[in-house]
Amino acid sequence: MLSYKKTETNEEQHEMIKEIQSLIESLCNEKELQRIILDYIDCNYYYLNEWPSCKDWLLHMLSILRNL
């Protein structure tokens, strides 16, 4: 995420923040969020090894994007 922040424009980062917020606020359950992130978005980071839930990880990502 830190390298993403260094290489992407403010507009792209703002769009990412909106997408993450949308996922957090969605009514999707954990399995659905996993499917979206790991299959549809094709995330290269397997967050389940370090985070108890998708929403916890997304909140962490959101905090990084907003604070750096």
C-alpha positions as CSV (number, residue, x, y, z in Angstrom):
1,M,0.0,0.0,0.0
2,L,2.9,2.4,0.7
3,S,4.3,1.9,-2.8
4,Y,0.8,2.4,-4.2
5,K,0.6,5.8,-2.4
6,K,3.9,6.8,-3.9
7,T,3.0,5.9,-7.5
8,E,-0.7,6.8,-7.8
9,T,-2.2,10.2,-8.3
10,N,-4.4,11.8,-5.6
11,E,-7.4,11.2,-7.8
12,E,-6.6,7.5,-8.1
13,Q,-6.1,7.3,-4.3
14,H,-9.4,9.0,-3.7
15,E,-11.2,6.5,-6.0
16,M,-9.5,3.7,-4.1
17,I,-10.7,5.1,-0.8
18,K,-14.3,5.3,-2.2
19,E,-14.1,1.7,-3.4
20,I,-12.8,0.5,0.0
21,Q,-15.5,2.4,1.8
22,S,-18.1,0.9,-0.4
23,L,-16.9,-2.6,0.4
24,I,-16.8,-1.9,4.1
25,E,-20.3,-0.4,4.1
26,S,-21.7,-3.2,1.9
27,L,-24.0,-5.9,3.3
28,C,-21.7,-8.6,2.1
29,N,-20.8,-11.3,4.5
30,E,-17.2,-12.4,5.0
31,K,-17.3,-15.1,2.4
32,E,-18.7,-12.7,-0.2
33,L,-16.1,-10.1,0.6
34,Q,-13.3,-12.7,0.3
35,R,-14.6,-13.7,-3.1
36,I,-14.8,-10.1,-4.3
37,I,-11.3,-9.3,-3.1
38,L,-9.4,-12.5,-3.9
39,D,-11.2,-13.5,-7.1
40,Y,-12.9,-10.5,-8.8
41,I,-10.4,-7.8,-7.8
42,D,-7.5,-10.3,-7.9
43,C,-5.7,-9.0,-4.9
44,N,-2.1,-10.3,-4.8
45,Y,-1.9,-10.1,-1.0
46,Y,-3.5,-12.9,1.0
47,Y,-4.7,-10.9,3.9
48,L,-6.3,-13.9,5.7
49,N,-2.8,-14.9,6.9
50,E,-2.6,-11.8,9.0
51,W,-6.0,-10.3,9.5
52,P,-9.0,-11.9,11.3
53,S,-11.5,-10.5,8.7
54,C,-11.8,-8.8,5.4
55,K,-13.4,-5.7,7.0
56,D,-10.5,-5.4,9.5
57,W,-8.0,-5.5,6.7
58,L,-10.0,-3.0,4.6
59,L,-10.2,-0.6,7.6
60,H,-6.5,-0.8,8.0
61,M,-6.0,-0.1,4.2
62,L,-8.4,2.8,4.5
63,S,-6.5,4.2,7.4
64,I,-3.2,4.0,5.5
65,L,-4.6,5.8,2.5
66,R,-6.2,8.5,4.5
67,N,-3.2,9.2,6.8
68,L,-0.1,9.1,4.7
